[in-house]
Amino acid sequence: MASRNDIEELIAKVALGDRTAFAALYDATSGKLFAVCLRVLKNRSEAEDALQDVYLRVWHKADRYAVTGHSPMTWLITVARNLSIDRLRAKRSCETDLDDAGELVEKRPGPEDVSIAASEQRRISACFEELPPDRAAAVRAAYLDGATYQHLAKRFDVPLNTMRTWLRRSLMALKECLSR
């Protein structure tokens, strides 16, 4: 991905009508901007049309971008998101009520939630590494893949009650590890 300075420089050149810079800006940013359009519009064809409009707007309004210390991607993403929301609103009928506004709210977890989830994932993975490999595999198969105790007993070639004991003791060990 192009750096912040590269994108700012490309936008400045686009403002001067540089078609090569415009193509480079498109190559560097279109994937992210398409994802923004697709997330808002939830329709690939609509998102492709919106993306084309985004770049038309960027071509015509690049001179309005001011280097303020904020990321130039923020400006581009804002253009893409606002244009996509405008398209979504235009597509809806006039009888849109206030409940529909809730559809425009971001439903993905925020940066803090993503960071916390990643930290928890690392903790869980570290605890799984403390288990013997066959026990860790059995726990994953039982509780993540939905394998039955009988299936696991056959897979690991142990008696059914032994498998139950493995799983119970492994869960207790995981619980103890996670509580540290």
N, C-alpha and C positions, 0 to 999 in steps of 0.2 A: 504494500500500500504506500502511496505517496505521502511524504511528510507534510506537516502543516504549512511550512514555508513553500514547498513545491505547489501545493494547491492554491495558496494565496497568490503566488507568482502566475500560475495558470489563469486564475480569475482576472488578474490585472491585465494579462495579455488578451484575454477574451474581451474585456472591456474596450480594448483597442481594435477589435475586429480580427484577431489572429485565429484563423481557422485551424491551424495545426495545434495551437494551444487548446482550442475547444475540443478537438478530437482526443487530445491527451487527458483533458479534464474528464471527458466522458469515460475513457478507459479506466481512469483512476477511481471514479466515484459512482459509476452507474450501478454496480452490484448492490452497494449499500442503499442507494436511493430507490432502486427497484424494490428492495425488501421493504422499505418504508411505505411505498405506494401499495404494495401487495398486502401488507399488514392492515392498512386502513381500508382498502377497497375489497379485499378478500376475493378478488377475481383477477386471474392472470391477464386476460385481455384488457380489462379496464386499467390494470396497473401498467401495462405496456403503453397504453395511450396516455396515461397520466405522466409517465416518465418522459415521453416525447414532449409533452407540454412543459414539463419541468425544465428541460434543456432549452426549449424555445424561450422560456422566461429568463433563464440564466443568460442566454445569448443577448437578449434585449436589455437586461437589467444588471449586468455584471458591473457596470460603472457605479451602481449604487452600493456595492459591497464596500465597506470601509474596514480596514485593518484596525481592530480594536483590542487585540489581545485574545479575543475569543477564537475558538477553532473555526476555520472556514467551513468545515464539515457541518458545524452547527447551523450555519446560515443555509447551506445547501439542503440539509435535512428539513429545516423549517420550511423552506420553499416547497419541497416535495410533500411534506405532511399537510401543509395548508392547502396546496393545490388539490391533493387527494381528498381532503375533507370537503373542500368546495365542490368537487365532482360528486361526492357522495350525497351532499345536501341537495345539489341540483337534481340528482336522480330521484330523490324521494318526492313523494307527492306533497301537496300543500298542507295536508292534514296531519303533518308530523307533530306528535305531542312531546311533552317533556321527557317521557320515558325513553324515547329514541336517543336522546342525548347520551344516555348511559352506554350506548354501543360504541361511542367514540372514546370512551375512557380506556386507557391502557390497562390491559388485564395481565400482562406479564409481570413477574416479580421485579422489584426495583433493584438498584445496584447493591444496597445493603443486604437485601434478602438473598441475592445471588452470592455475595461474599460469605454470608453465614452458611448457606447451603454447601458451598465449596469447602469451607472449613470443616463442617460436619462430615462431609464425604471423606476427607482426608483422615479424620479421626476414626471413622468406621473402617476404612481400608486398613489403617494401621492395626486396629484390633483384630481384623480378619487374618492379618499376617501372623499374629501371635498363635493362632490355632494351627494344629497340624493340617497339612494341605487336604487330606481326604475329608476331614471334619468340616473345614471351610467350604469345600465343594458340596458336601451334603447339605449344609445349612443354606447355601445359595440356591441349590436345586429345590429344596423343600419350601423355602419361604419367598424366593424370588421367582422361581420357575413353576411352582405349584406341583412339584413331584410328590407322589404319595410315599408313605413310609415303606410300604411293600415294594414299590418300584426301586426305592433307594437301597433297601436291604439286598435286593437281587443285584443291583448295579455294583454295590461295594462288596458283595459276597459275604454278608454278615447276617446273623439271625435278626429277625424283626425287632425283638426286644433290645438287642444291642444297638440297632439303629436309633430306636427311641431314646436310649440312654445317651448316645453320641449327641443327638440333637439337643436334648435337655441340658446336658453338661456344656455343650458349646454355646448355647444361648446364655447360660449362667456366666460363662467366662466372658462372653461379649458384654453382657450387662456390667460385670465387674470392671472390665477394661474401660468402658465408656463412662463409668462413674468416677474414675480417677481424675 
